[in-house]
């Protein structure tokens, strides 16, 4: 590859995603049952799609304001107030991004000076660590433990903080573990965040998919609200992954600064998608509820099934992933996934793709029909029996 | 046990096995069986039916929706007329309605002739029935929440994504 010599040092240091390998392998096979996808299986609700079609028909296809459609920002702030009782001013403290991914990048590039440390909780979504590095930050990893139900403990947080720590990046309910934090869990770490004046970036993309407890945003603690930046979006709760609409809620000065980057490299997210999102935020609460109810049944189904076939699995309280241990098989995560794919044509993702501490686990998405999950479980059981 | 959740799962898949149902609800198989029996006995679960598009078979089938005007009776209102109408096996659904006519009756028969005869000879003469308006179904598009159409292309998701 002759082009490689032109690449900058930083990008060369960033490894390719650990998921890519399985995607390429699975993509060449016929008859694969996949439990590997990080997106809901519902079609986007029709009333939301209809609004996008209407926007096109009526010619609403121009640029919007850099920070996004005023109606959308109003509806998002009304939504946060209605669902989570947190107030943000739509005209100063809210901006629309191209999915949650752009939002993460904006935060890193706006907040970090080179060498600043960012506390990441792993296993975590694959984009977090590279985006920290690309912005010149230094990731400081806290390894979440199954024994703690993948929650952040005050002890672990204290130990990770140094005088270079600038930002704490959390994601509850989280990908890939489904780990969640209740109000009581947060209460234990708030004083530490306050004391060290940390910026908290909270990725709340799975907030609506919280099971058996009330979702609590860390921004609901008034004493640190100013330090908190919320990322959320429409992908997971409304099943709108391909629309690419996310948003940021934060202090006015931080939003203004992030918009400096956003206005030059993005201009604005798709206008049509934004009109669809207005409908989702205003009239989509019932869609979220339906999606959540469906996921909850599938979560129970897969956890009970996995434990029955001998893969120990804690009952997650959020998102649509389970993170069972495969240590009993004696295989590494990579070996397990590769052999399972080759032998039984079931695609799951190795836990190690989400950080070194994910080794010994696999991530299974249950955003599939009960029939598909059942078939995958049958194949996995056969696979596990073959290892004995 | 959350009975509403159980009902919602059964509504979408009445054939589901007890074990799968127990796994989905995170309950024991015994308590699922018990609750299901209870709901059946209480007539909250009234039956388990199959959604069939008869048009795709070579079986003669004809369906009509009929508005029926009726006279209420002292003490029992429309109940007597309703139970008279409901007696006929040709009647697959019967609702008391607001609006111009009192009842909405769904009739299933083999041919238009058969349905027409039923309306003229059985339904209209029932005591208390004032008038009928027969509307034949030309083509079903959606039955019981299921869209009846040629195979639509389903959007594909990638096999593995983060």
Interface residues (C-beta under 8 A of the other chain):
Chain A: X17 X19 X22 X23 X26 X27 X32 X34 X36 X37 X38 X39 X41 X43 X125 X126 X127 X175 X293 X297 X298 X300 X301 X303 X304 X305 X315 X347 X349 X353 X370 X374
Chain B: X5 X8 X9 X13 X16 X20 X22 X23 X24 X25 X26 X155 X157 X158 X159 X160 X161 X162
